Every structure is written in structure tokens, then in C-alpha cells.
């Protein structure tokens, strides 16, 4: 029986990644093994592994995160001056999801969505 899925995203600098997810996005650091981070926010978990030679321009890491209260979360990020993906402002998509996107320091795409 499948219970959960935890994405593993590449990172170049664990300190920069930790700062982005914990300080800026409000994740909790639940494990720090130097070259491997475990991060949690509410019920979702993201793991990050060190990849020093990662070229962010060639990184296609992506995660889609479903949530409730997307409008409030989006506004909170704007108030805190968190950069929204230039092509990913909050909008209602044709498939019935309200979505927006962020890029982490390594160009991993974090898309947040809520059913409308």
C-alpha cells in the first residue's frame, strides 16, 4: 500500500537551501546531514541532496504542492518579498486549479495549486 511521496531535489549549497526553505518559506528542518536535508511544512516533506556541479540553468527539478488557502499563502509570500516565478503568478488555470510558482536557489520549480 502506497502511503506518501517525498520529492528529492538537487541543491548546490545546503546553507543557502536551508535558508530559503526554513527562513523564507517556513519549512521546519527535520534532518541535516550536511549533504542531505529533510524539510517539512505541515504534512509535506521535501528532501534535498547535494549536487555541487549542478548547473541551475539545466535543472528541471519540479514539485507540485496542493494546498488550501492559496490566496492567503500567496499574499503572505508577497508581503515577505519572496520572488514569484516570472511566468507563475497566481491565476486560475483552464484545468480548474488556482496556481502559482516559485524557483528555489537551484532553479527547482515549486508549483502550488488549489482546486477552485
C-alpha positions in Angstrom: 0.0 0.0 0.0 1.4 3.4 -1.0 1.3 6.0 1.8 3.2 9.0 0.8 5.6 10.6 -1.7 8.6 12.7 -0.8 10.4 14.5 -3.6 14.2 14.7 -3.6 15.6 17.9 -5.2 19.2 18.8 -6.1 21.0 21.6 -4.3 24.4 23.2 -4.7 24.7 24.8 -1.3 23.0 23.3 1.8 23.2 26.5 3.8 21.5 28.6 1.0 18.9 25.9 0.5 18.2 25.6 4.2 17.8 29.4 4.5 15.4 29.5 1.6 13.1 26.8 2.8 13.3 27.5 6.5 13.6 31.2 6.7 11.7 32.3 3.6 9.1 29.6 3.1 8.6 28.5 6.7 9.6 24.9 6.5 11.0 23.1 9.5 14.4 21.4 9.3 13.8 17.9 10.5 17.2 16.5 9.4 20.5 18.0 8.4 23.2 15.5 7.3 25.4 18.2 5.6 24.9 17.0 2.1 21.3 15.9 2.6 18.4 18.0 4.1 15.0 16.8 5.3 12.4 19.6 5.4 8.8 19.6 6.4 5.9 22.1 6.4 2.7 20.9 7.9 2.1 17.4 6.2 4.5 17.7 3.3 8.1 16.8 3.3 10.9 17.6 0.8 14.4 16.2 0.8 17.4 17.9 -0.8 20.6 16.2 -1.8 23.9 18.0 -2.5 24.9 18.2 -6.2 27.8 20.7 -6.3 28.2 20.6 -10.1 24.5 21.3 -10.7 24.0 24.0 -13.4 20.8 25.7 -12.3 20.1 26.6 -16.0 19.9 22.9 -16.7 18.0 21.8 -13.7 14.4 20.6 -14.3 13.6 19.6 -10.7 9.9 20.2 -10.1 7.3 19.6 -7.3 3.6 20.2 -7.4 2.2 21.0 -3.9 -1.6 21.0 -3.4 -2.8 23.3 -0.6 -5.8 25.0 0.8 -5.9 28.8 1.4 -3.7 29.5 -1.6 -4.8 33.2 -1.7 -3.6 33.8 1.8 -0.3 31.9 1.3 0.4 33.8 -1.9 -0.3 37.2 -0.2 2.0 36.2 2.7 4.8 35.5 0.3 4.3 38.8 -1.5 4.3 40.7 1.8 7.6 38.9 2.7 9.0 39.8 -0.7 9.5 36.2 -1.8 10.2 36.2 -5.5 7.4 34.6 -7.5 8.3 32.9 -10.8 8.1 35.5 -13.6 5.8 33.2 -15.5 4.0 31.8 -12.5 1.8 34.5 -10.8 -1.4 33.3 -9.0 -4.1 32.6 -11.6 -6.9 30.2 -12.4 -5.8 27.6 -14.9 -8.0 26.1 -17.5 -7.9 22.7 -15.7 -9.6 24.3 -12.7 -6.7 24.8 -10.4 -5.6 28.1 -8.9 -1.8 28.0 -9.1 1.4 30.0 -8.7 5.1 29.0 -8.8 8.4 29.8 -7.2 12.0 28.9 -8.1 14.3 27.9 -5.2 18.0 28.9 -5.3 18.9 25.9 -7.5 16.1 26.5 -10.0 13.8 23.8 -8.7 10.3 24.7 -9.7 7.8 24.7 -6.8 4.2 25.0 -8.1 1.4 25.5 -5.6 -2.1 24.6 -6.5 -5.6 24.6 -5.1 -8.8 23.3 -6.6 -11.2 26.1 -7.3 
